């Protein structure tokens, strides 16, 4: 019989995903409090221990005083102010190391004890490598904000590259989805192998359900919506990187109209090529006004897409074709989309307060989680789970027939 991962594996992966969610939120607070450039060195091992004595704090503060951020923006902060921003960046980095230990250790244990098969081992080993790459990518991002070129460019604001920020956040999202999706699949496969109904369906004919054209269309739409949610979240990273949320703090209008003027959305000042051939893409990724407008459009499209998916489940024919758990999962995704829209609008109207903005970032992860649940509810159980279910059913029948 093939290896069927036990619930402990699923629980470990869900716990790891929770840690990744925590670091995403802490990372958001770190950025919102402008704490990300407070630690000027990357020390993966010794960096775990923060300054303790007054002399150590003074030495760390002296390093920060050499950064463009201190010279251009924070030249008046005190040591106590520095300790506050240092705490958030240090917490973010230490939590990242904790995730690495909490993931790699149990992975080695489960692999050596043959609790997971070779395919899952390779997949999870890839996630482990991604954790290490994420640390390096985080430092690569911070370095962009420490570059002394900010001192040479008039009007430059010392902050990390929005491109590197989006890459760093996107990698964190992929890590989370890999852990959460795999963990949820492991738990559901185990329950199915032990005789639980698939996605709440009592018919037992999974192939017939999944081959139904209605279910196929719902599944394709769910995958498309999943991609749209991810792209919307990435556009939010550009909003964060450029502080674009501090512009046009109204909704649904922008300056009294649905969209800003075209010359503001595609400002020639952002083009760097002499022939202006980079006008479009540079404005899309570097113009705060355009970045906020794009995020609004993507968010609204995502919301209406989620609403349309939910409305489809109100059709009696569609509801009869879908497994019950899929209908429930779609309803949960629609609920989360409403919460996320309210968080986004509130964050904009109240000029990006830290609690609301952090909650909005966490909301994007929750919406991705909800869509992942939709897709897993429409997923065929793994081959190992199907074989173990048949074996368990056979053994149960034999026991019943024995005198």
C-alpha positions in Angstrom: 0.0 0.0 0.0 1.2 3.5 -0.7 2.1 5.9 2.0 -0.8 8.0 3.3 0.3 11.1 5.2 -1.2 11.1 8.8 -3.1 14.0 10.3 0.0 15.1 12.2 1.6 16.1 8.8 -1.5 18.1 8.0 -1.5 19.8 11.4 2.2 20.6 11.1 1.7 22.2 7.7 -1.3 24.2 8.8 0.8 25.4 11.8 3.6 26.4 9.5 1.2 28.3 7.3 -0.1 30.2 10.4 3.5 31.2 11.1 3.8 32.5 7.6 0.6 34.5 8.0 2.0 35.9 11.2 5.2 37.0 9.5 3.2 38.6 6.6 1.3 40.7 9.2 4.4 41.6 11.1 6.1 42.5 7.9 3.2 44.8 7.0 3.4 46.5 10.4 7.2 46.8 9.9 6.7 48.6 6.7 3.8 50.8 8.0 5.8 51.9 11.0 8.8 52.6 8.6 10.9 50.2 10.6 12.3 48.1 7.8 15.6 50.0 7.4 16.5 50.1 11.1 18.9 47.1 11.0 21.6 47.8 8.5 23.3 44.3 8.4 22.2 40.8 7.7 23.5 38.3 10.2 21.4 35.1 9.9 22.9 33.5 13.0 24.2 36.2 15.4 21.4 38.6 14.4 19.0 36.6 16.6 20.4 38.3 19.7 19.3 41.9 19.9 21.4 44.7 21.6 21.2 44.4 25.3 23.6 46.9 27.0 23.5 50.6 26.5 26.8 50.4 24.6 25.4 47.9 22.2 22.3 50.0 21.6 24.5 53.1 21.0 26.6 51.1 18.5 23.6 49.9 16.6 22.1 53.4 16.5 25.4 54.8 15.2 25.1 52.4 12.2 21.6 53.6 11.5 22.7 57.2 11.6 24.8 56.4 8.5 21.8 55.5 6.4 20.0 57.7 3.9 16.8 57.3 5.9 18.2 58.8 9.0 20.0 61.6 7.2 17.0 62.6 5.1 14.0 61.8 7.2 14.7 60.6 10.7 17.7 62.8 11.8 15.8 64.0 14.8 14.8 60.6 16.3 16.1 59.6 19.7 17.6 56.3 20.9 14.2 55.4 22.4 12.5 56.0 19.0 15.1 53.9 17.3 14.5 51.0 19.7 10.8 51.0 18.7 11.5 50.7 14.9 14.4 48.2 15.6 12.0 46.0 17.5 9.6 45.5 14.6 12.4 44.7 12.1 14.1 42.4 14.5 10.8 40.6 15.3 10.2 40.2 11.5 13.7 38.6 11.0 13.5 36.4 14.1 10.1 35.1 13.1 11.5 34.2 9.7 14.2 32.1 11.3 11.6 30.5 13.5 9.6 29.4 10.5 12.7 27.8 9.0 13.4 25.8 12.1 9.7 24.9 12.6 9.4 23.7 9.0 12.7 22.0 8.2 13.0 20.0 11.5 9.6 18.2 11.2 10.1 17.8 7.5 13.3 15.8 8.1 11.5 13.7 10.8 8.4 12.9 8.6 10.6 12.0 5.6 13.0 9.8 7.5 10.1 8.0 9.3 8.4 7.4 5.9 5.3 9.4 7.0 5.2 11.2 3.6 5.9 9.7 0.1 8.6 10.8 -2.2 6.5 13.2 -4.2 5.4 15.1 -1.2 8.9 15.1 0.2 10.2 16.7 -2.9 7.5 19.3 -2.9 8.0 20.2 0.7 11.7 20.2 0.3 11.2 22.8 -2.4 9.2 24.9 0.1 12.1 24.6 2.5 14.5 26.0 -0.1 12.0 28.8 -0.8 12.1 29.7 2.9 15.9 30.2 2.7 15.6 32.1 -0.6 13.0 34.3 1.0 15.5 35.4 3.7 18.0 36.3 1.0 15.3 38.1 -1.0 14.3 40.1 2.1 17.9 41.3 2.6 18.1 42.1 -1.1 15.0 44.3 -0.6 16.3 46.1 2.4 19.6 46.9 0.6 17.6 48.9 -1.9 16.5 51.3 0.8 20.0 51.6 2.3 21.6 52.6 -1.0 23.4 55.9 -0.8 22.1 56.9 -4.2 19.1 58.3 -2.3 21.4 61.1 -1.1 22.3 62.0 -4.6 18.9 62.2 -6.2 16.9 65.4 -5.4 13.6 64.7 -3.8 14.4 61.0 -3.4 12.6 59.2 -0.5 14.7 56.4 1.2 12.5 53.3 0.9 12.9 49.8 -0.5 12.2 49.1 -4.2 8.6 48.4 -4.8 9.6 45.7 -7.2 11.7 43.9 -4.6 8.9 44.4 -2.0 6.4 42.8 -4.4 8.7 39.9 -5.0 9.3 39.4 -1.3 5.6 39.5 -0.5 4.7 37.3 -3.4 7.1 34.7 -2.3 5.6 34.8 1.2 2.2 34.2 -0.4 3.4 31.3 -2.4 5.0 29.8 0.7 1.7 30.2 2.6 -0.4 28.7 -0.2 2.0 25.7 -0.6 1.8 24.9 3.1 -1.9 25.7 3.6 -3.0 23.9 0.4 -0.9 20.8 1.1 -1.9 20.6 4.7 -5.6 20.9 4.0 -5.3 18.2 1.3 -3.5 15.8 3.7 -6.2 16.3 6.3 -9.1 15.7 3.8 -7.4 12.7 2.2 -7.0 11.1 5.6 -10.6 11.6 6.5 -11.7 10.3 3.1 -9.5 7.2 3.5 -11.2 6.5 6.8 -14.6 6.6 5.2 -15.7 10.2 5.4 -17.8 11.5 2.4 -15.9 13.4 -0.2 -16.7 17.1 0.1 -19.9 16.3 1.9 -21.3 14.4 -1.1 -23.3 11.3 -0.3 -23.5 10.0 -3.9 -20.0 8.5 -3.8 -19.5 8.9 -7.6 -16.7 11.4 -7.6 -15.8 11.0 -11.3 -19.3 11.7 -12.4 -19.5 14.8 -10.3 -16.2 16.2 -11.5 -17.0 15.4 -15.2 -20.2 17.4 -15.0 -19.9 20.4 -17.3 -21.4 22.7 -14.6 -18.8 21.6 -12.1 -16.0 21.9 -14.7 -17.0 25.5 -15.4 -17.1 26.4 -11.7 -13.7 24.9 -11.3 -12.2 26.8 -14.2 -13.8 30.0 -12.9 -12.4 29.3 -9.4 -8.9 28.9 -10.8 -9.2 32.2 -12.7 -10.5 34.0 -9.7 -7.7 32.5 -7.6 -5.2 34.1 -10.1 -7.1 37.4 -10.0 -6.9 37.5 -6.2 -3.2 36.9 -6.3 -2.6 39.6 -8.9 -4.7 42.0 -6.9 -2.6 41.3 -3.8 0.6 41.9 -5.7 -0.7 45.2 -7.0 -1.3 46.0 -3.3 2.4 45.5 -2.7 3.1 48.2 -5.2 0.6 50.5 -3.5 2.5 49.8 -0.2 5.9 50.3 -1.7 5.1 53.7 -3.2 2.8 54.9 -0.3 0.2 55.2 -3.0 -2.6 54.7 -0.4 -1.9 58.3 0.8 -3.3 59.7 -2.5 -6.9 60.2 -3.4 -8.3 59.2 0.0 -11.9 58.9 -1.2 -14.0 56.1 -2.7 -15.3 55.3 -5.3 -14.1 58.6 -7.0 -10.6 59.8 -7.4 -10.5 63.6 -7.4 -14.3 63.8 -8.0 -14.2 61.5 -11.1 -14.0 57.8 -11.7 -10.5 58.0 -13.0 -7.7 60.6 -12.8 -6.9 62.5 -16.1 -4.9 60.4 -18.6 -1.9 62.8 -18.4 -1.7 62.0 -14.7 -2.1 58.3 -15.1 0.6 58.3 -17.8 2.9 61.1 -16.8 5.8 61.5 -19.2 8.0 62.4 -16.3 8.2 58.7 -15.3 9.6 57.6 -18.6 13.4 57.2 -18.7 14.0 56.3 -22.3 14.5 59.2 -24.7 11.8 57.9 -27.1 9.4 57.4 -24.2 9.0 53.8 -25.1 8.8 52.8 -21.4 6.0 55.4 -20.7 3.3 52.8 -20.2 5.0 50.2 -18.0 6.9 52.6 -15.8 3.7 54.5 -15.0 1.9 51.2 -14.2 4.6 50.2 -11.8 6.2 53.5 -10.6 3.5 56.2 -10.7 1.7 56.2 -7.4 -1.6 57.5 -8.9 -1.6 54.8 -11.6 -0.7 52.1 -9.1 -3.6 53.1 -6.8 -6.0 53.2 -9.8 -4.9 49.8 -11.0 -5.3 48.3 -7.5 -8.8 49.8 -7.3 -9.8 48.3 -10.7 -8.3 44.9 -9.8 -10.0 44.9 -6.4 -13.4 45.8 -7.8 -13.0 43.2 -10.5 -12.1 40.6 -7.9 -15.1 41.5 -5.8 -17.6 41.2 -8.7 -15.9 38.0 -9.8 -16.4 36.5 -6.4 -20.0 37.8 -6.3 -20.7 36.2 -9.7 -19.3 32.9 -8.5 -21.5 32.9 -5.4 -24.6 33.9 -7.4 -24.0 30.9 -9.6 -24.4 28.6 -6.6 -27.9 30.1 -6.0 -29.1 28.4 -9.1 -30.7 25.1 -8.1 -29.2 23.2 -11.0 -25.7 24.4 -10.1 -26.2 23.7 -6.4 -27.4 20.2 -7.2 -24.3 19.5 -9.3 -21.7 20.8 -6.9 -20.7 18.9 -3.8 -22.1 20.5 -0.7 -18.7 21.6 0.7 -17.8 23.4 -2.5 -21.0 25.5 -2.2 -20.1 26.3 1.4 -16.5 27.2 0.5 -17.7 29.6 -2.3 -20.1 31.2 0.2 -17.1 31.7 2.6 -15.0 33.2 -0.2 -17.8 35.7 -1.0 -18.1 36.6 2.7 -14.3 37.2 2.9 -14.4 39.3 -0.2 -16.9 41.6 1.4 -14.8 41.9 4.5 -11.7 42.6 2.4 -13.4 45.3 0.4 -14.6 47.0 3.6 -11.1 46.8 5.0 -9.6 48.3 1.9 -12.0 51.2 1.7 -11.6 52.0 5.4 -7.8 51.9 5.1 -8.0 54.4 2.2 -10.6 56.7 3.8 -8.7 56.9 7.2 -5.3 57.6 5.6 -3.8 54.1 6.1 -3.8 53.6 9.8 -1.5 50.8 10.9 -4.2 48.5 12.4 -6.5 48.7 9.4 -3.7 48.4 6.8 -2.3 45.4 8.6 -5.8 43.8 8.7 -6.2 44.5 5.0 -3.0 42.7 4.2 -4.0 39.8 6.3 -7.4 39.9 4.6 -5.7 39.2 1.2 -4.2 36.0 2.7 -7.6 35.0 4.1 -9.2 35.5 0.7 -6.5 33.4 -1.0 -7.1 30.8 1.7 -10.9 30.8 1.0 -10.3 30.3 -2.7 -7.8 27.5 -2.0 -10.5 25.8 0.0 -12.9 26.1 -2.9 -10.4 24.4 -5.3 -9.6 21.7 -2.8 -13.2 21.0 -2.3 -13.3 20.2 -6.0 -10.2 18.1 -5.9 -10.2 14.4 -6.5 -8.7 12.6 -3.4 -5.2 11.4 -3.8 -4.4 7.9 -5.2 -3.2 6.7 -1.8 -6.4 7.9 -0.1 -8.5 6.1 -2.6 -6.6 2.8 -2.2 -6.7 3.0 1.6 -10.4 3.8 1.5 -11.1 0.6 -0.5 -8.9 -1.4 1.8 -10.6 -0.1 4.9 -14.0 -0.7 3.4 -13.0 -4.3 2.5 -11.7 -5.0 6.0 -14.9 -3.6 7.5 -17.0 -5.9 5.3 -14.9 -8.9 6.3 -15.4 -8.1 10.0 -19.1 -7.9 9.5 -19.3 -11.3 7.8 -17.2 -13.0 10.4 -19.2 -14.9 13.1 
